[in-house]
Amino acid sequence: MSRLAKIQERLAAEPNDAFLNYSYAMELSKAGEMEQARQAFARVRQIDANYVPAYFQEGQMLAGQGFVPEAQQILREGIAVAKLTGDTHALGEMTEFLDSLT
């Protein structure tokens, strides 16, 4: 059974688990399934709007696929959440990455 299939199986039992949804989004991103990954990252934010890694990883995925304006927007949202939650490490990483896109 693939890692993606294992995550899907666990998600069936725990659909509102932010970490499982994040893991699912990451696996989709790695598989090149960008639209599905975007939906999965959105689901993470729906479950937990303060799940900072989802913003950063989606931003990186979008930028890597050439969707720079979309990446910039999601990174700005993530930066605001990182400030709100006091996640200075993620704040610094996202700010630096955002600056590299301009």
Residue pairs with C-beta under 8 A, 6 or more apart in sequence:
1 9
3 27
4 24
4 27
4 28
4 31
7 20
7 23
7 24
7 27
8 24
10 17
10 20
11 17
11 20
11 21
11 24
14 20
15 21
16 47
17 47
18 44
18 47
18 48
18 51
21 40
21 43
21 44
21 47
22 41
22 44
22 51
22 53
22 54
22 57
24 40
25 37
25 40
25 41
25 43
25 44
25 54
25 57
25 58
26 37
26 57
28 34
28 36
28 37
28 40
29 37
29 57
29 61
34 61
34 62
34 65
37 58
37 61
38 58
38 61
38 62
41 54
41 57
41 58
44 51
44 54
45 51
45 54
45 55
49 81
50 81
50 84
50 85
52 78
52 81
52 82
52 85
52 87
52 90
53 90
54 78
55 74
55 75
55 77
55 78
55 79
55 81
55 82
55 94
56 75
56 78
56 90
56 93
56 94
56 97
58 71
58 74
59 71
59 72
59 74
59 75
59 78
59 94
59 97
59 98
60 71
60 97
61 71
62 68
62 70
62 71
62 74
63 71
63 97
63 101
68 101
71 101
72 98
72 101
72 102
75 94
75 97
75 98
75 101
76 98
78 90
78 94
79 91
79 94
79 95
79 98
81 87
82 88
82 90
82 91
82 94
83 91
